[in-house]
Every structure is written in structure tokens, then in C-alpha cells.
Amino acid sequence: MAIIDTYFKEMANKGASDLHMVIGFPPLLRLRGELVPMDFPVLTPESNKEVLFKILTLEQQKTVENNLDFDMAYELEGVGRFRCNYFYQHRGIGAVFRIIPTEILTLEQLNMPGAVNSIAEFTKGLVLVTGPTGSGKSTTLAGIIDYINNTRSTHIITIEDPLEFVHKNKKSIFSQREIGTHAKSFADALMVASREDPDIILVGEMRDLETISLALTCAELGILVFGTLHTNSAGKTIDRIINAFPADQQAQTRTMLSESLKAIIAQQLVKTKDGKGRCAAVEILIGSKALASVIRDGRTSQIASLIQTGTAEGMQSMDQHLMQLIKEEKITTKAAFEKAIDKKLFST
């Protein structure tokens, strides 16, 4: 058994989200948001390379050394699947591994607001799940896809890098594609996806102009498209998409986005009051004629007030949800202050 499998087992047993393999430190686990050293020797350039390369094929080792970084998924039977990112830095090779739960949590288990269930019932358009790295975007999307899988018959294509949650065919059927293994890029996979009779396409990450453009086109064709972005609010998400395009294409993009955007779920993970874990705080924006007008006219500064007046439709701001979590005694005011958009609301 590879030495790193021992680290993965301890990682799973302790409920850690990530494993960091960095030269000059022992292996580090991210537990409840904090980095904690494991009881193993400090990693040297030689020992780290030996441990990390043990689970790679010769071809993958060459890719790491030629490209200087590499993404893949690794499965350890009886323990779980791991998202792996190898990279070189000034001390030598390093890697970060994130555990992918084998069990897909339901939206109820994730304590998602009821509006997220309603979003899962959409049949066309663009739905974005956003937030910083490690905020649980993939877990939320897996819960939404699982809800659809249990409730209606659809063909779902997922395009991911690497493939994370593996879905079983229930009411829906799946075509799950991994970048590098089943397709050269997100753009290439999206280019042909519309010809594969999909009802739903999940794009693991909308990283570049071509991917964003193709996702918008698929949504315009009447396909329900789910995607992720590294933004922390609904307004910034819309600006990020528009600004990805050259200035002479932005007016057209605003029109396309105004017609296809159905919802944005922006989320962050907040330490729980009992100190035993983290819970999701989410902002929800749902598409409407008013939102379409705001997007077309470039008035994204008005989105916050749209959310405030849309509570009856299930909309909520990040700060509203943080306030609710405080009242429910799930998080502290201090934890809410760290994640708040308007810090003054939570200053003590």
C-alpha cells in the first residue's frame, strides 16, 4: 500500500476536507477550516516526490514534470475519492488533495433553503453556483443534480476537471466526462455536448471566455446549464461574466445573459457555533423580468435591492442568511462578521 493511502485514511477518519503535502512541513490536514499537522516526518524534496509519485503512472509522472502541474482524481477503495492537484513551487514538488464524499448529500442534509429545490426544478436556462475555493460549490451542485436524478427523467452531461461525484442512473441517465481523459478541454466538451441530446449540462468550472460563451449558447438552446464561478455575490458574478468578453461584445452578452440567467446561488462556509464543523451561508438570486432589465441596462448595483424585495420568491442576501444562522444559534456573530458583505451589520 502506498504511504499516502495511510494519510488518506487518517484524513477520512478525522473528517478533514484537504491534505496538503508541502516541503518543510509534515503532511497537513485542513480540519474545520484550520491547517493541522499530522504525526508524520517533515517532508523533504526527495521524500515528498517519492510519496506523491507512488500513485501516478509513468505517463502521469512525465506530465507533472513537463507541465509543472497536474489535476486528476484518485480512488482508494473503502475510503473515498480524492481530487488531486500536483504542482511545483520554489522548494520543489507539492500537492493538495481534497476528499470527495462517496455519499451525495441531499439538499435537506445540506440545510439548503427551499428555494434551491425550486431552482432544481427549472428545465432550461443558466444556473450559477458561486463562491471562493473550498466553499462547497461542488457539493451543492451534486445535491441539486441528485434531486433531479430522483425526480425526473433527463439526460445529464457533466463536464469536470477532474470527475468528482459519480452519479448512479436513477430516473435520469448520466454521461460524465473528465477533462484530459474524455475531452481535451471544457470548450471542446461543450462544443459537442449540444449534439448529444442533453436536457442538463453541468460545467465544472467556467474558466475562460470560450467556455462562458458556449455555456450561454447552450442555455439559449433550451438546455438547463449549471456552472460555477469563483465570485462571492450575485452582482459580482454577473459583472464577471460580462467583463470576460471584449468591450465590443458586452452589449450582446448582456442581452444573452438577461434572457438565459435563471438563478445564482452564492455560498460561503462558516464555522459552526459548536466548533465541530462548518455550515453553508447562501445568497440566492432568482431570474425575473426586473433582473433581465437590470442586466441589459448594466445596473448591477441594483441587484442587492432586487434580492431584498424578492424574499417572497425565495431570494435572500448573504447577510440575511448570516443573520438567520445567528438567530438559529448555528454560528456566532464573530464568524458571521468574517463572512459578511456589510460588516457594520455584525459589528459588536
N, C-alpha and C positions, 0 to 999 in steps of 0.2 A: 504493500500500500504506500502511495506517495505521502511524504511528510505533510504536505499541505492539506491532505484529506483529514489529518488529525486536527488541523486548525479549523477546517470547515465544520467538523463535528462539534468542536467546542463552541464555535460561532453559533451554530444552530441551537445547541443546548442552552446557551446563555441568552438567547433571544436577541443577538446583535444584528444590526442591519448591514454592516460593512466590515470587511477585513482589509487593513492597509499593510502592505509589505514594503517598507521603506528602509533603505540602508542607513545604519547608525542607530536604529531602534529595534526592539523586539517586535514581533507581529502585534499590530494594534487593532482592537475591536471598537466599533462605534456602538456604544450602549446608551440608549435613551439620549442620543444626541452628543454624547461626550466620547472622546477617544481614550481608551483604557488599554494599557499594555498587557499582553499575555505573558504567562510564566514560561517563556522560552528564551533562548540566547539572542543577543543582539545580532541583527543581520549585517553581514559584510557583503561587499560586491560579489565575492565568489559564492558564498552560501546562498545569497538571495537568487542569483542566476540559476544555481543548481536546483533549488526548490521550485522556482517558477517554471523552469523549462521541463520539469519532470512530467507535467500533464499536457505538454504540447507535442504534436507530431513534428517530425523533422522539417516538413514543409512550413508549418506554423512558426517554428523557431526561426527559419530563414526570413519569413515575412516580418517578424518582430525586429530582426536585426537590419533588414533592408529599409523598412518603413519607419522604424523607430517608435511605432505604437501599433497596437492591435486590439481588436474587440472580438469577443466570442462568448458563447455560453458553455458552461461545463456542468455536467450532471453527476452527482455522487449518489449511487443507489442507496435508498433508505434514509438519506439525509436531505437532499434537495437539489435544486438547480441554482447556478450562480452566474451572474453577469460579470464578465471579466474584462478589465481594461489594463493592458500592458503598456508601459511607456519607459522612455529613457529620460533621465534628468542628470544634473551635473555630477552626482555621486555614482551614477550607474543605473542599472535597471530597477524599476519599481512596478508595483501593480496594486490595483484596488479591485476587490471582489464584493459584489452585492448579492445577498441571498434573495432568491425569487421564491416566495412561498409556493409549495406544491398545491396547497388548498387555495382555491379562489374564493375570497371573502365576498359575501353578498353585500349589497348596498346597505341593508339593515345592519349587518355586522360592522360595517364601516361607519355607522351612525351618520350616513349621508341624509341631508334634508329630503323630504318627499318630492321636491321639485326635480331632483336628479332622476327619480323613477320616471317622471313625466318626460324629461329630456330623452331618456332611453326609448321612449315610445315614438319619437319622431321617425319619419320614414324617408326624409330627404333633407338636403342642405348640409351646412358645415357646423360642427360642434367642436369647440376647442377646450382642452383641459390644460391649464397653465400653472406655472409655479416654478420656484427655484429647483435646482438639482436636489434629489432626495426628499421631495415634498409629497411623494405618494401618488404622482400622476398615473403611473403605470398600474398601480393597484386599483385606483378609482376606475380607470378605463376597463380593466379586467372585470370589475364588478358590473359595470354598465353592459359590457358585451355578454357576460354570463346571464344577466337579466333578460337580454334579448334572446339568448340561446334557449332559455327556459320558457319563453312566452310566445315566440312566433317563428314561422318557417322562413328562413332567409339564407342567402349565400353570403358569408362574411369572409372577406380577404383581409388578412393582417400583414403589414409590411414593417418589419422590425430589424433593429441592429443593436444587439443580437436578438434572436427569438427569446421572449421571456416566458409569459404564461402560455402553457399549452392547453388549448380548449378541446374538450371531447364533443363530438357531434351529438347534440340532443335534438331539439326541434330544428335547429339550424345546422348547416354544413359549413365547414371551415376549409379555407386554403391559406395556410400560414407560411409566409415566405421570409427568409432571412437574408439580409444584405450580405454579399460576399459568398453565400452558399447557393442561394436560389435566384439571385438577381445581382447585377453589378452595382446598382445604386437605387435610392428611393425614387429618383426621377424615372429611371428605366422601368422599375416595377409599376409605377403609377401610369406610365405611358401605355402599358398593355392591359392594366387592370380593368379599364372600362370595356375591354373586349371580352372579358371573362364572365359576363353576366352577373356582376355583383349587385347585391342590394345595399351592402355596407362595406366600406373600406376603412380600415384603421391604419393611419400613418404614424409609425412610432415617433418620428421627430420631423418637424417641418423646418429643416436647417437652412435651406437656401432658396433663392428666387425661383428656380425651376420647379422645385418640389411644391412650394407655396402656390405657384401659378397653376400647376397640374391639379392640385387638390381643389382649388377653386373651380377649375373647369369640370372636374368630376362632380362636384356639388351642383353645378349648373345643369348637369345632365340628368339630375333627379336621383342621384345616388346619395345615401347618407354617409358623410365622411367625418370621421373622428381624427383629430390631430392634436399634437402637443407643441407648446412653445415655452421658453424659459422667461416668462413675464409674470409679474406679481399682481396685476389688476386687469380688469376688463378693458379699461380705457387704454392702458399701455399695450395691451395685446393688439387692439385694432390699429394703433399707431405703428406698432412693429411690422404688421403685415403691409400696410400702405407704404411705409418707408423702405421696405425691401425692394420696391420697384423704382426704376428710373423716374425722374420728375415728369417726363412726357407721357408716362403710362399710369400715373397715380389717379387721375380723374376716372379713367376707365376701371381701374382696380376698385376704387370707392363704389362705383356702381355695381360691379360684380359682387363685392363683399356685402353691400347693403341688401342685395337680393337673396344671397345664399346663407348668410350667417343666421343660425338658429339659436345658438346659446354659447356662453363662455362660462366655464367653471374654473375659477382661480383659487388655488389652495395652498396652504402652508401647514406644516406640522408644528404643534405647540406642546411643550412639556405639560403633562397632567399634574394636577394638584398633589396626588399621592406620590409623585416622583417615580412611578413604576413604568411609565411609558409616554407616548405622545398621542395626541388626537388631532384630527383634521379640522382646520378652520377654513371655511369656504365662502367665496364671493360668487354669486350667481347672477348672470345677466341673461335674459331671455329675449329672443328676437321679437320685434313688433314693427308696426308702421312708423312709430315715433323713432325707434332706433335706426331704421333704414334711412330716414330723413337726416338724422344726426350724422350718420356715416357718410352719406352722399355729400353733405354740406361741409364736412370737415370740422364738425362741432363736438369733437370727442370730450372736451371739457365738461359737457352737459351730461355725460353718461352717469356720473355719480348721482345726479338728481333724478335721472330716469330710474335708477335702481331704487332710490328712496321712495318714489311714487309707485313702484311696481311690486310692493310686498304682497298684494293680493294675488298676483300671478306667480308667486314663489321666489321673487327676486330678493336678494339680500346683499348688503355690502360686507366687506371683510370685518370692519369694525362692529357692525351689528351682530355678526355671528360671534365675535370675540366677547362682546357684552353678554350675549346669551349663554356662552360657555362659562363665564364667570358666575352668572346667576344660578346656573345648574351645578356650581361648585366642582366643575371638571378641571378648571385651570385657575391659576392665581392672577391677580391684577398685574403683577410684575411680569409674568410670562406673556400676558396679553399686550402689555406696553412694548415689549421687544418686537412683536409682530405687527403692531397697529399701523395703519396708514396715517391717521390723525392722532399723534401721540398725546395731545392735550386732553383727549377724552379719557385717558387712562393714567394721567399723572396723579400721584398721591401727595 
